[in-house]
């Protein structure tokens, strides 16, 4: 229930024997938002032109016709808790509690070394990406009804400790 890698880093598999070769792998991050664009392209359906579609057609990447990363940046948000992954850098910002976490996923894939204090310029750069992305998004149609404190890292049944870090997750 957080946007740390344990909550967002999951495998994505595609099987389409008539159109995709077996065994193609691409380790670049993708997101659930890509399912719509990929399904539309696979069906030969045009994407709506009256709105921005954040997703990317993954068929060229799954077929091996295109290499690299489908996204320059990926974004997540739950209420005041916002996250951007740009390249191998990931910034998480929380307003309650006020906290910034910055990780170099290429060298720290388990997000143990928070680089936010050591790299204020990178925090500012990624915060600007988040702000620009937020400015393009529609406002929520309804407010969150509650927020829950979610500890970072320990299992939900682990005893609470004085030094626990947490975020408030909005429903």
TILO-362709 format. One line per field, with one value per residue (C-alpha): residue number from 1; residue in three letters; x, y, z. Coordinates in steps of 0.2 Angstrom, whole numbers. Layout:
N
num = NUM, ...
residu = ALA, ...
u = X, ...
v = Y, ...
w = Z, ...
END
This chain:
171
num = 1, 2, 3, 4, 5, 6, 7, 8, 9, 10, 11, 12, 13, 14, 15, 16, 17, 18, 19, 20, 21, 22, 23, 24, 25, 26, 27, 28, 29, 30, 31, 32, 33, 34, 35, 36, 37, 38, 39, 40, 41, 42, 43, 44, 45, 46, 47, 48, 49, 50, 51, 52, 53, 54, 55, 56, 57, 58, 59, 60, 61, 62, 63, 64, 65, 66, 67, 68, 69, 70, 71, 72, 73, 74, 75, 76, 77, 78, 79, 80, 81, 82, 83, 84, 85, 86, 87, 88, 89, 90, 91, 92, 93, 94, 95, 96, 97, 98, 99, 100, 101, 102, 103, 104, 105, 106, 107, 108, 109, 110, 111, 112, 113, 114, 115, 116, 117, 118, 119, 120, 121, 122, 123, 124, 125, 126, 127, 128, 129, 130, 131, 132, 133, 134, 135, 136, 137, 138, 139, 140, 141, 142, 143, 144, 145, 146, 147, 148, 149, 150, 151, 152, 153, 154, 155, 156, 157, 158, 159, 160, 161, 162, 163, 164, 165, 166, 167, 168, 169, 170, 171
residu = UNK, UNK, UNK, UNK, UNK, UNK, UNK, UNK, UNK, UNK, UNK, UNK, UNK, UNK, UNK, UNK, UNK, UNK, UNK, UNK, UNK, UNK, UNK, UNK, UNK, UNK, UNK, UNK, UNK, UNK, UNK, UNK, UNK, UNK, UNK, UNK, UNK, UNK, UNK, UNK, UNK, UNK, UNK, UNK, UNK, UNK, UNK, UNK, UNK, UNK, UNK, UNK, UNK, UNK, UNK, UNK, UNK, UNK, UNK, UNK, UNK, UNK, UNK, UNK, UNK, UNK, UNK, UNK, UNK, UNK, UNK, UNK, UNK, UNK, UNK, UNK, UNK, UNK, UNK, UNK, UNK, UNK, UNK, UNK, UNK, UNK, UNK, UNK, UNK, UNK, UNK, UNK, UNK, UNK, UNK, UNK, UNK, UNK, UNK, UNK, UNK, UNK, UNK, UNK, UNK, UNK, UNK, UNK, UNK, UNK, UNK, UNK, UNK, UNK, UNK, UNK, UNK, UNK, UNK, UNK, UNK, UNK, UNK, UNK, UNK, UNK, UNK, UNK, UNK, UNK, UNK, UNK, UNK, UNK, UNK, UNK, UNK, UNK, UNK, UNK, UNK, UNK, UNK, UNK, UNK, UNK, UNK, UNK, UNK, UNK, UNK, UNK, UNK, UNK, UNK, UNK, UNK, UNK, UNK, UNK, UNK, UNK, UNK, UNK, UNK, UNK, UNK, UNK, UNK, UNK, UNK
u = 0, 14, 24, 40, 47, 38, 22, 24, 38, 29, 31, 21, 18, 10, 6, 0, 7, 0, 8, 22, 38, 42, 55, 57, 61, 62, 66, 60, 47, 29, 12, -6, -10, -2, -15, -28, -16, -9, -26, -33, -17, -19, -37, -34, -45, -40, -37, -49, -43, -53, -41, -23, -19, -5, -2, 9, 7, 18, 17, 32, 42, 35, 39, 57, 53, 58, 70, 72, 60, 42, 41, 53, 44, 30, 19, 9, -2, -14, -20, -6, 7, 15, 29, 39, 51, 62, 75, 83, 78, 63, 56, 42, 34, 22, 13, 8, 21, 31, 44, 54, 63, 75, 82, 94, 86, 101, 112, 99, 84, 77, 76, 87, 98, 87, 97, 85, 96, 112, 104, 93, 95, 88, 74, 70, 71, 59, 47, 45, 41, 28, 21, 20, 11, -1, -5, -11, -22, -41, -46, -53, -72, -74, -63, -55, -65, -51, -32, -23, -5, 5, 22, 36, 45, 39, 25, 8, 8, 26, 26, 27, 44, 48, 59, 46, 43, 26, 15, -4, -13, -29, -42
v = 0, 12, 16, 9, -4, -18, -11, -6, -17, -32, -43, -39, -54, -54, -69, -68, -82, -76, -59, -60, -71, -81, -76, -58, -48, -30, -25, -7, -1, 0, 3, -3, 13, 4, -10, 1, 8, -9, -18, -4, -6, -25, -24, -10, 2, 21, 29, 43, 59, 70, 66, 63, 44, 42, 23, 17, 3, -11, -22, -15, -18, -35, -40, -35, -22, -8, -7, 4, 12, 15, 29, 43, 45, 35, 44, 38, 47, 44, 60, 70, 56, 58, 48, 50, 37, 45, 34, 25, 39, 38, 52, 50, 65, 64, 79, 69, 67, 80, 68, 66, 50, 49, 33, 28, 12, 6, 5, 3, -7, -11, 8, 8, 23, 39, 52, 66, 76, 73, 78, 93, 98, 81, 82, 99, 92, 78, 88, 100, 84, 79, 97, 98, 81, 86, 102, 91, 79, 81, 84, 70, 67, 64, 66, 53, 47, 42, 40, 26, 27, 13, 9, 8, -9, -20, -33, -27, -39, -33, -24, -5, 4, 21, 24, 18, 28, 29, 37, 41, 32, 40, 28
w = 0, -4, -20, -14, -26, -16, -21, -39, -45, -53, -68, -83, -95, -112, -123, -140, -151, -167, -166, -153, -153, -138, -125, -129, -113, -109, -92, -94, -82, -88, -79, -79, -89, -104, -105, -113, -127, -130, -131, -143, -154, -154, -159, -172, -163, -163, -146, -141, -148, -136, -121, -116, -115, -104, -108, -122, -134, -128, -143, -152, -136, -133, -151, -150, -164, -152, -138, -124, -112, -116, -104, -100, -83, -73, -61, -46, -34, -19, -12, -6, -8, -26, -35, -51, -58, -72, -79, -64, -51, -41, -30, -17, -9, 6, 14, 29, 36, 26, 19, 3, -2, -17, -23, -37, -42, -53, -38, -24, -31, -13, -9, 7, 4, 4, -7, -4, 8, -3, -20, -18, -36, -42, -29, -37, -55, -51, -41, -56, -66, -54, -53, -72, -73, -60, -69, -84, -74, -71, -53, -43, -45, -26, -11, -1, 13, 24, 26, 34, 41, 32, 38, 26, 25, 39, 37, 43, 58, 64, 80, 79, 83, 88, 72, 60, 44, 36, 24, 24, 11, 4, -2
END
